[in-house]
Each structure stands twice: as structure tokens, then as C-alpha cells.
Amino acid sequence: MWNKTTTEIRFFISSLAADAQKQAEVIRRHWSIENSLHWVLDVTFNQDASGIPLGYGAETPL
């Protein structure tokens, strides 16, 4: 997987009256925050090393 290039398509809905550059900045900022929050959980609780299956995201305990 490390040497494989993948492509993802995502759609976003916004009421912002902004150009494409501004919308791209807002989206990147959102994902930056999301990723940093999950990084803290992964490091603090060592979630990546856990072998416990948690099922679907909606069923995952907080």
C-alpha cells in the first residue's frame, strides 16, 4: 500500500460565497483539525496497537 497511488473524491456543501481557493483552504483546515485530534487519541491511548475490534464507527465507544 505504501507504494500505491490512490485517488479519493469527496463532495462538500457550503453556503460560503467564496472562490475555489478559499473553499480549499477551509476544507484543508477542517481535515487538519480532525487529523490532529485523532493523532492525540492514537498516541495517548495507543489505539493503533489495539487488537480489539470496535465494529462500525457509530458503535465505537468514546
mmCIF file of the N, C-alpha and C atoms, coordinates in Angstrom:
data_MODEL
# 
_entry.id   MODEL 
# 
loop_
_atom_site.group_PDB 
_atom_site.id 
_atom_site.type_symbol 
_atom_site.label_atom_id 
_atom_site.label_alt_id 
_atom_site.label_comp_id 
_atom_site.label_asym_id 
_atom_site.label_entity_id 
_atom_site.label_seq_id 
_atom_site.pdbx_PDB_ins_code 
_atom_site.Cartn_x 
_atom_site.Cartn_y 
_atom_site.Cartn_z 
_atom_site.occupancy 
_atom_site.B_iso_or_equiv 
_atom_site.pdbx_formal_charge 
_atom_site.auth_seq_id 
_atom_site.auth_comp_id 
_atom_site.auth_asym_id 
_atom_site.auth_atom_id 
_atom_site.pdbx_PDB_model_num 
ATOM 1   N N  . MET A 1 1  ? 0.811   -1.188 0.000  1.00 0.00 ? 1  MET A N  1 
ATOM 2   C CA . MET A 1 1  ? 0.000   0.000  0.000  1.00 0.00 ? 1  MET A CA 1 
ATOM 3   C C  . MET A 1 1  ? 0.861   1.263  0.000  1.00 0.00 ? 1  MET A C  1 
ATOM 4   N N  . TRP A 1 2  ? 2.043   1.203  0.589  1.00 0.00 ? 2  TRP A N  1 
ATOM 5   C CA . TRP A 1 2  ? 2.871   2.405  0.701  1.00 0.00 ? 2  TRP A CA 1 
ATOM 6   C C  . TRP A 1 2  ? 3.329   2.919  -0.652 1.00 0.00 ? 2  TRP A C  1 
ATOM 7   N N  . ASN A 1 3  ? 3.490   2.044  -1.624 1.00 0.00 ? 3  ASN A N  1 
ATOM 8   C CA . ASN A 1 3  ? 3.949   2.462  -2.940 1.00 0.00 ? 3  ASN A CA 1 
ATOM 9   C C  . ASN A 1 3  ? 2.810   2.588  -3.938 1.00 0.00 ? 3  ASN A C  1 
ATOM 10  N N  . LYS A 1 4  ? 1.597   2.518  -3.467 1.00 0.00 ? 4  LYS A N  1 
ATOM 11  C CA . LYS A 1 4  ? 0.441   2.566  -4.349 1.00 0.00 ? 4  LYS A CA 1 
ATOM 12  C C  . LYS A 1 4  ? -0.208  3.953  -4.285 1.00 0.00 ? 4  LYS A C  1 
ATOM 13  N N  . THR A 1 5  ? -0.464  4.523  -5.442 1.00 0.00 ? 5  THR A N  1 
ATOM 14  C CA . THR A 1 5  ? -1.141  5.809  -5.509 1.00 0.00 ? 5  THR A CA 1 
ATOM 15  C C  . THR A 1 5  ? -2.646  5.578  -5.561 1.00 0.00 ? 5  THR A C  1 
ATOM 16  N N  . THR A 1 6  ? -3.371  6.286  -4.717 1.00 0.00 ? 6  THR A N  1 
ATOM 17  C CA . THR A 1 6  ? -4.825  6.168  -4.699 1.00 0.00 ? 6  THR A CA 1 
ATOM 18  C C  . THR A 1 6  ? -5.457  7.541  -4.912 1.00 0.00 ? 6  THR A C  1 
ATOM 19  N N  . THR A 1 7  ? -6.701  7.529  -5.296 1.00 0.00 ? 7  THR A N  1 
ATOM 20  C CA . THR A 1 7  ? -7.447  8.766  -5.506 1.00 0.00 ? 7  THR A CA 1 
ATOM 21  C C  . THR A 1 7  ? -8.773  8.666  -4.771 1.00 0.00 ? 7  THR A C  1 
ATOM 22  N N  . GLU A 1 8  ? -9.137  9.726  -4.081 1.00 0.00 ? 8  GLU A N  1 
ATOM 23  C CA . GLU A 1 8  ? -10.427 9.798  -3.402 1.00 0.00 ? 8  GLU A CA 1 
ATOM 24  C C  . GLU A 1 8  ? -11.164 11.027 -3.902 1.00 0.00 ? 8  GLU A C  1 
ATOM 25  N N  . ILE A 1 9  ? -12.445 10.894 -4.085 1.00 0.00 ? 9  ILE A N  1 
ATOM 26  C CA . ILE A 1 9  ? -13.273 12.029 -4.483 1.00 0.00 ? 9  ILE A CA 1 
ATOM 27  C C  . ILE A 1 9  ? -14.226 12.324 -3.336 1.00 0.00 ? 9  ILE A C  1 
ATOM 28  N N  . ARG A 1 10 ? -14.245 13.562 -2.916 1.00 0.00 ? 10 ARG A N  1 
ATOM 29  C CA . ARG A 1 10 ? -15.138 13.978 -1.838 1.00 0.00 ? 10 ARG A CA 1 
ATOM 30  C C  . ARG A 1 10 ? -15.931 15.186 -2.299 1.00 0.00 ? 10 ARG A C  1 
ATOM 31  N N  . PHE A 1 11 ? -17.161 15.254 -1.843 1.00 0.00 ? 11 PHE A N  1 
ATOM 32  C CA . PHE A 1 11 ? -18.025 16.374 -2.186 1.00 0.00 ? 11 PHE A CA 1 
ATOM 33  C C  . PHE A 1 11 ? -18.339 17.147 -0.914 1.00 0.00 ? 11 PHE A C  1 
ATOM 34  N N  . PHE A 1 12 ? -18.309 18.454 -0.992 1.00 0.00 ? 12 PHE A N  1 
ATOM 35  C CA . PHE A 1 12 ? -18.581 19.309 0.151  1.00 0.00 ? 12 PHE A CA 1 
ATOM 36  C C  . PHE A 1 12 ? -19.676 20.298 -0.221 1.00 0.00 ? 12 PHE A C  1 
ATOM 37  N N  . ILE A 1 13 ? -20.557 20.552 0.724  1.00 0.00 ? 13 ILE A N  1 
ATOM 38  C CA . ILE A 1 13 ? -21.627 21.526 0.528  1.00 0.00 ? 13 ILE A CA 1 
ATOM 39  C C  . ILE A 1 13 ? -21.347 22.705 1.449  1.00 0.00 ? 13 ILE A C  1 
ATOM 40  N N  . SER A 1 14 ? -21.433 23.892 0.904  1.00 0.00 ? 14 SER A N  1 
ATOM 41  C CA . SER A 1 14 ? -21.143 25.083 1.690  1.00 0.00 ? 14 SER A CA 1 
ATOM 42  C C  . SER A 1 14 ? -22.024 26.233 1.242  1.00 0.00 ? 14 SER A C  1 
ATOM 43  N N  . SER A 1 15 ? -22.330 27.101 2.182  1.00 0.00 ? 15 SER A N  1 
ATOM 44  C CA . SER A 1 15 ? -23.063 28.319 1.846  1.00 0.00 ? 15 SER A CA 1 
ATOM 45  C C  . SER A 1 15 ? -22.107 29.499 1.689  1.00 0.00 ? 15 SER A C  1 
ATOM 46  N N  . LEU A 1 16 ? -20.804 29.233 1.762  1.00 0.00 ? 16 LEU A N  1 
ATOM 47  C CA . LEU A 1 16 ? -19.813 30.297 1.604  1.00 0.00 ? 16 LEU A CA 1 
ATOM 48  C C  . LEU A 1 16 ? -19.859 30.872 0.197  1.00 0.00 ? 16 LEU A C  1 
ATOM 49  N N  . ALA A 1 17 ? -19.824 32.170 0.128  1.00 0.00 ? 17 ALA A N  1 
ATOM 50  C CA . ALA A 1 17 ? -19.698 32.834 -1.168 1.00 0.00 ? 17 ALA A CA 1 
ATOM 51  C C  . ALA A 1 17 ? -18.214 33.117 -1.368 1.00 0.00 ? 17 ALA A C  1 
ATOM 52  N N  . ALA A 1 18 ? -17.482 32.078 -1.695 1.00 0.00 ? 18 ALA A N  1 
ATOM 53  C CA . ALA A 1 18 ? -16.029 32.215 -1.796 1.00 0.00 ? 18 ALA A CA 1 
ATOM 54  C C  . ALA A 1 18 ? -15.533 31.540 -3.060 1.00 0.00 ? 18 ALA A C  1 
ATOM 55  N N  . ASP A 1 19 ? -14.342 31.905 -3.460 1.00 0.00 ? 19 ASP A N  1 
ATOM 56  C CA . ASP A 1 19 ? -13.754 31.276 -4.639 1.00 0.00 ? 19 ASP A CA 1 
ATOM 57  C C  . ASP A 1 19 ? -13.198 29.895 -4.289 1.00 0.00 ? 19 ASP A C  1 
ATOM 58  N N  . ALA A 1 20 ? -12.767 29.175 -5.283 1.00 0.00 ? 20 ALA A N  1 
ATOM 59  C CA . ALA A 1 20 ? -12.278 27.805 -5.091 1.00 0.00 ? 20 ALA A CA 1 
ATOM 60  C C  . ALA A 1 20 ? -11.083 27.762 -4.151 1.00 0.00 ? 20 ALA A C  1 
ATOM 61  N N  . GLN A 1 21 ? -10.186 28.736 -4.234 1.00 0.00 ? 21 GLN A N  1 
ATOM 62  C CA . GLN A 1 21 ? -9.001  28.771 -3.370 1.00 0.00 ? 21 GLN A CA 1 
ATOM 63  C C  . GLN A 1 21 ? -9.409  28.867 -1.900 1.00 0.00 ? 21 GLN A C  1 
ATOM 64  N N  . LYS A 1 22 ? -10.342 29.751 -1.586 1.00 0.00 ? 22 LYS A N  1 
ATOM 65  C CA . LYS A 1 22 ? -10.796 29.930 -0.204 1.00 0.00 ? 22 LYS A CA 1 
ATOM 66  C C  . LYS A 1 22 ? -11.492 28.671 0.302  1.00 0.00 ? 22 LYS A C  1 
ATOM 67  N N  . GLN A 1 23 ? -12.330 28.064 -0.518 1.00 0.00 ? 23 GLN A N  1 
ATOM 68  C CA . GLN A 1 23 ? -13.008 26.846 -0.102 1.00 0.00 ? 23 GLN A CA 1 
ATOM 69  C C  . GLN A 1 23 ? -12.011 25.718 0.138  1.00 0.00 ? 23 GLN A C  1 
ATOM 70  N N  . ALA A 1 24 ? -10.986 25.607 -0.693 1.00 0.00 ? 24 ALA A N  1 
ATOM 71  C CA . ALA A 1 24 ? -9.956  24.583 -0.495 1.00 0.00 ? 24 ALA A CA 1 
ATOM 72  C C  . ALA A 1 24 ? -9.229  24.802 0.823  1.00 0.00 ? 24 ALA A C  1 
ATOM 73  N N  . GLU A 1 25 ? -8.948  26.052 1.170  1.00 0.00 ? 25 GLU A N  1 
ATOM 74  C CA . GLU A 1 25 ? -8.285  26.360 2.445  1.00 0.00 ? 25 GLU A CA 1 
ATOM 75  C C  . GLU A 1 25 ? -9.159  25.947 3.628  1.00 0.00 ? 25 GLU A C  1 
ATOM 76  N N  . VAL A 1 26 ? -10.451 26.231 3.550  1.00 0.00 ? 26 VAL A N  1 
ATOM 77  C CA . VAL A 1 26 ? -11.376 25.874 4.632  1.00 0.00 ? 26 VAL A CA 1 
ATOM 78  C C  . VAL A 1 26 ? -11.439 24.357 4.801  1.00 0.00 ? 26 VAL A C  1 
ATOM 79  N N  . ILE A 1 27 ? -11.515 23.636 3.704  1.00 0.00 ? 27 ILE A N  1 
ATOM 80  C CA . ILE A 1 27 ? -11.578 22.168 3.759  1.00 0.00 ? 27 ILE A CA 1 
ATOM 81  C C  . ILE A 1 27 ? -10.290 21.601 4.336  1.00 0.00 ? 27 ILE A C  1 
ATOM 82  N N  . ARG A 1 28 ? -9.139  22.097 3.885  1.00 0.00 ? 28 ARG A N  1 
ATOM 83  C CA . ARG A 1 28 ? -7.855  21.609 4.416  1.00 0.00 ? 28 ARG A CA 1 
ATOM 84  C C  . ARG A 1 28 ? -7.728  21.899 5.906  1.00 0.00 ? 28 ARG A C  1 
ATOM 85  N N  . ARG A 1 29 ? -8.189  23.063 6.336  1.00 0.00 ? 29 ARG A N  1 
ATOM 86  C CA . ARG A 1 29 ? -8.128  23.415 7.754  1.00 0.00 ? 29 ARG A CA 1 
ATOM 87  C C  . ARG A 1 29 ? -8.991  22.459 8.575  1.00 0.00 ? 29 ARG A C  1 
ATOM 88  N N  . HIS A 1 30 ? -10.174 22.125 8.058  1.00 0.00 ? 30 HIS A N  1 
ATOM 89  C CA . HIS A 1 30 ? -11.061 21.181 8.751  1.00 0.00 ? 30 HIS A CA 1 
ATOM 90  C C  . HIS A 1 30 ? -10.366 19.833 8.940  1.00 0.00 ? 30 HIS A C  1 
ATOM 91  N N  . TRP A 1 31 ? -9.771  19.299 7.868  1.00 0.00 ? 31 TRP A N  1 
ATOM 92  C CA . TRP A 1 31 ? -9.124  17.996 7.961  1.00 0.00 ? 31 TRP A CA 1 
ATOM 93  C C  . TRP A 1 31 ? -7.870  18.045 8.814  1.00 0.00 ? 31 TRP A C  1 
ATOM 94  N N  . SER A 1 32 ? -7.202  19.172 8.849  1.00 0.00 ? 32 SER A N  1 
ATOM 95  C CA . SER A 1 32 ? -6.033  19.326 9.714  1.00 0.00 ? 32 SER A CA 1 
ATOM 96  C C  . SER A 1 32 ? -6.444  19.186 11.176 1.00 0.00 ? 32 SER A C  1 
ATOM 97  N N  . ILE A 1 33 ? -7.550  19.818 11.538 1.00 0.00 ? 33 ILE A N  1 
ATOM 98  C CA . ILE A 1 33 ? -8.058  19.724 12.911 1.00 0.00 ? 33 ILE A CA 1 
ATOM 99  C C  . ILE A 1 33 ? -8.491  18.295 13.216 1.00 0.00 ? 33 ILE A C  1 
ATOM 100 N N  . GLU A 1 34 ? -9.239  17.672 12.311 1.00 0.00 ? 34 GLU A N  1 
ATOM 101 C CA . GLU A 1 34 ? -9.685  16.289 12.505 1.00 0.00 ? 34 GLU A CA 1 
ATOM 102 C C  . GLU A 1 34 ? -8.496  15.359 12.730 1.00 0.00 ? 34 GLU A C  1 
ATOM 103 N N  . ASN A 1 35 ? -7.504  15.460 11.876 1.00 0.00 ? 35 ASN A N  1 
ATOM 104 C CA . ASN A 1 35 ? -6.349  14.569 11.970 1.00 0.00 ? 35 ASN A CA 1 
ATOM 105 C C  . ASN A 1 35 ? -5.559  14.803 13.244 1.00 0.00 ? 35 ASN A C  1 
ATOM 106 N N  . SER A 1 36 ? -5.412  16.047 13.676 1.00 0.00 ? 36 SER A N  1 
ATOM 107 C CA . SER A 1 36 ? -4.648  16.311 14.893 1.00 0.00 ? 36 SER A CA 1 
ATOM 108 C C  . SER A 1 36 ? -5.372  15.766 16.119 1.00 0.00 ? 36 SER A C  1 
ATOM 109 N N  . LEU A 1 37 ? -6.708  15.839 16.144 1.00 0.00 ? 37 LEU A N  1 
ATOM 110 C CA . LEU A 1 37 ? -7.458  15.289 17.273 1.00 0.00 ? 37 LEU A CA 1 
ATOM 111 C C  . LEU A 1 37 ? -7.317  13.771 17.342 1.00 0.00 ? 37 LEU A C  1 
ATOM 112 N N  . HIS A 1 38 ? -7.386  13.111 16.193 1.00 0.00 ? 38 HIS A N  1 
ATOM 113 C CA . HIS A 1 38 ? -7.250  11.657 16.182 1.00 0.00 ? 38 HIS A CA 1 
ATOM 114 C C  . HIS A 1 38 ? -5.826  11.238 16.504 1.00 0.00 ? 38 HIS A C  1 
ATOM 115 N N  . TRP A 1 39 ? -4.845  12.038 16.123 1.00 0.00 ? 39 TRP A N  1 
ATOM 116 C CA . TRP A 1 39 ? -3.455  11.718 16.442 1.00 0.00 ? 39 TRP A CA 1 
ATOM 117 C C  . TRP A 1 39 ? -3.265  11.692 17.952 1.00 0.00 ? 39 TRP A C  1 
ATOM 118 N N  . VAL A 1 40 ? -3.845  12.662 18.658 1.00 0.00 ? 40 VAL A N  1 
ATOM 119 C CA . VAL A 1 40 ? -3.738  12.702 20.119 1.00 0.00 ? 40 VAL A CA 1 
ATOM 120 C C  . VAL A 1 40 ? -4.341  11.442 20.725 1.00 0.00 ? 40 VAL A C  1 
ATOM 121 N N  . LEU A 1 41 ? -5.512  11.026 20.249 1.00 0.00 ? 41 LEU A N  1 
ATOM 122 C CA . LEU A 1 41 ? -6.131  9.805  20.770 1.00 0.00 ? 41 LEU A CA 1 
ATOM 123 C C  . LEU A 1 41 ? -5.277  8.581  20.471 1.00 0.00 ? 41 LEU A C  1 
ATOM 124 N N  . ASP A 1 42 ? -4.745  8.500  19.258 1.00 0.00 ? 42 ASP A N  1 
ATOM 125 C CA . ASP A 1 42 ? -3.910  7.359  18.888 1.00 0.00 ? 42 ASP A CA 1 
ATOM 126 C C  . ASP A 1 42 ? -2.682  7.268  19.773 1.00 0.00 ? 42 ASP A C  1 
ATOM 127 N N  . VAL A 1 43 ? -2.036  8.386  20.013 1.00 0.00 ? 43 VAL A N  1 
ATOM 128 C CA . VAL A 1 43 ? -0.815  8.389  20.818 1.00 0.00 ? 43 VAL A CA 1 
ATOM 129 C C  . VAL A 1 43 ? -1.138  8.159  22.292 1.00 0.00 ? 43 VAL A C  1 
ATOM 130 N N  . THR A 1 44 ? -2.140  8.847  22.800 1.00 0.00 ? 44 THR A N  1 
ATOM 131 C CA . THR A 1 44 ? -2.478  8.753  24.223 1.00 0.00 ? 44 THR A CA 1 
ATOM 132 C C  . THR A 1 44 ? -2.976  7.368  24.611 1.00 0.00 ? 44 THR A C  1 
ATOM 133 N N  . PHE A 1 45 ? -3.869  6.813  23.816 1.00 0.00 ? 45 PHE A N  1 
ATOM 134 C CA . PHE A 1 45 ? -4.482  5.533  24.147 1.00 0.00 ? 45 PHE A CA 1 
ATOM 135 C C  . PHE A 1 45 ? -3.906  4.368  23.354 1.00 0.00 ? 45 PHE A C  1 
ATOM 136 N N  . ASN A 1 46 ? -2.881  4.644  22.545 1.00 0.00 ? 46 ASN A N  1 
ATOM 137 C CA . ASN A 1 46 ? -2.208  3.608  21.749 1.00 0.00 ? 46 ASN A CA 1 
ATOM 138 C C  . ASN A 1 46 ? -3.220  2.806  20.931 1.00 0.00 ? 46 ASN A C  1 
ATOM 139 N N  . GLN A 1 47 ? -4.161  3.521  20.322 1.00 0.00 ? 47 GLN A N  1 
ATOM 140 C CA . GLN A 1 47 ? -5.244  2.867  19.593 1.00 0.00 ? 47 GLN A CA 1 
ATOM 141 C C  . GLN A 1 47 ? -4.757  2.074  18.385 1.00 0.00 ? 47 GLN A C  1 
ATOM 142 N N  . ASP A 1 48 ? -3.697  2.533  17.742 1.00 0.00 ? 48 ASP A N  1 
ATOM 143 C CA . ASP A 1 48 ? -3.211  1.820  16.562 1.00 0.00 ? 48 ASP A CA 1 
ATOM 144 C C  . ASP A 1 48 ? -2.708  0.420  16.906 1.00 0.00 ? 48 ASP A C  1 
ATOM 145 N N  . ALA A 1 49 ? -2.249  0.213  18.128 1.00 0.00 ? 49 ALA A N  1 
ATOM 146 C CA . ALA A 1 49 ? -1.721  -1.084 18.533 1.00 0.00 ? 49 ALA A CA 1 
ATOM 147 C C  . ALA A 1 49 ? -2.806  -1.997 19.107 1.00 0.00 ? 49 ALA A C  1 
ATOM 148 N N  . SER A 1 50 ? -3.989  -1.452 19.325 1.00 0.00 ? 50 SER A N  1 
ATOM 149 C CA . SER A 1 50 ? -5.066  -2.231 19.918 1.00 0.00 ? 50 SER A CA 1 
ATOM 150 C C  . SER A 1 50 ? -5.570  -3.283 18.942 1.00 0.00 ? 50 SER A C  1 
ATOM 151 N N  . GLY A 1 51 ? -5.770  -4.494 19.440 1.00 0.00 ? 51 GLY A N  1 
ATOM 152 C CA . GLY A 1 51 ? -6.302  -5.574 18.621 1.00 0.00 ? 51 GLY A CA 1 
ATOM 153 C C  . GLY A 1 51 ? -7.787  -5.782 18.822 1.00 0.00 ? 51 GLY A C  1 
ATOM 154 N N  . ILE A 1 52 ? -8.412  -4.882 19.570 1.00 0.00 ? 52 ILE A N  1 
ATOM 155 C CA . ILE A 1 52 ? -9.831  -5.018 19.879 1.00 0.00 ? 52 ILE A CA 1 
ATOM 156 C C  . ILE A 1 52 ? -10.657 -4.523 18.696 1.00 0.00 ? 52 ILE A C  1 
ATOM 157 N N  . PRO A 1 53 ? -11.489 -5.391 18.108 1.00 0.00 ? 53 PRO A N  1 
ATOM 158 C CA . PRO A 1 53 ? -12.348 -4.921 17.015 1.00 0.00 ? 53 PRO A CA 1 
ATOM 159 C C  . PRO A 1 53 ? -13.472 -4.059 17.581 1.00 0.00 ? 53 PRO A C  1 
ATOM 160 N N  . LEU A 1 54 ? -13.672 -2.891 16.995 1.00 0.00 ? 54 LEU A N  1 
ATOM 161 C CA . LEU A 1 54 ? -14.673 -1.969 17.517 1.00 0.00 ? 54 LEU A CA 1 
ATOM 162 C C  . LEU A 1 54 ? -15.919 -1.875 16.648 1.00 0.00 ? 54 LEU A C  1 
ATOM 163 N N  . GLY A 1 55 ? -15.955 -2.593 15.551 1.00 0.00 ? 55 GLY A N  1 
ATOM 164 C CA . GLY A 1 55 ? -17.147 -2.561 14.708 1.00 0.00 ? 55 GLY A CA 1 
ATOM 165 C C  . GLY A 1 55 ? -17.246 -1.278 13.916 1.00 0.00 ? 55 GLY A C  1 
ATOM 166 N N  . TYR A 1 56 ? -18.460 -0.843 13.709 1.00 0.00 ? 56 TYR A N  1 
ATOM 167 C CA . TYR A 1 56 ? -18.709 0.359  12.924 1.00 0.00 ? 56 TYR A CA 1 
ATOM 168 C C  . TYR A 1 56 ? -18.475 1.606  13.760 1.00 0.00 ? 56 TYR A C  1 
ATOM 169 N N  . GLY A 1 57 ? -18.171 2.701  13.100 1.00 0.00 ? 57 GLY A N  1 
ATOM 170 C CA . GLY A 1 57 ? -17.869 3.955  13.782 1.00 0.00 ? 57 GLY A CA 1 
ATOM 171 C C  . GLY A 1 57 ? -18.955 4.396  14.745 1.00 0.00 ? 57 GLY A C  1 
ATOM 172 N N  . ALA A 1 58 ? -20.210 4.226  14.363 1.00 0.00 ? 58 ALA A N  1 
ATOM 173 C CA . ALA A 1 58 ? -21.315 4.646  15.229 1.00 0.00 ? 58 ALA A CA 1 
ATOM 174 C C  . ALA A 1 58 ? -21.383 3.807  16.497 1.00 0.00 ? 58 ALA A C  1 
ATOM 175 N N  . GLU A 1 59 ? -20.805 2.619  16.474 1.00 0.00 ? 59 GLU A N  1 
ATOM 176 C CA . GLU A 1 59 ? -20.838 1.728  17.631 1.00 0.00 ? 59 GLU A CA 1 
ATOM 177 C C  . GLU A 1 59 ? -19.586 1.859  18.493 1.00 0.00 ? 59 GLU A C  1 
ATOM 178 N N  . THR A 1 60 ? -18.617 2.621  18.030 1.00 0.00 ? 60 THR A N  1 
ATOM 179 C CA . THR A 1 60 ? -17.351 2.737  18.739 1.00 0.00 ? 60 THR A CA 1 
ATOM 180 C C  . THR A 1 60 ? -17.540 3.546  20.015 1.00 0.00 ? 60 THR A C  1 
ATOM 181 N N  . PRO A 1 61 ? -17.151 2.993  21.171 1.00 0.00 ? 61 PRO A N  1 
ATOM 182 C CA . PRO A 1 61 ? -17.285 3.741  22.421 1.00 0.00 ? 61 PRO A CA 1 
ATOM 183 C C  . PRO A 1 61 ? -16.290 4.893  22.470 1.00 0.00 ? 61 PRO A C  1 
ATOM 184 N N  . LEU A 1 62 ? -16.690 5.976  23.081 1.00 0.00 ? 62 LEU A N  1 
ATOM 185 C CA . LEU A 1 62 ? -15.801 7.139  23.208 1.00 0.00 ? 62 LEU A CA 1 
ATOM 186 C C  . LEU A 1 62 ? -14.990 7.068  24.461 1.00 0.00 ? 62 LEU A C  1 
# 
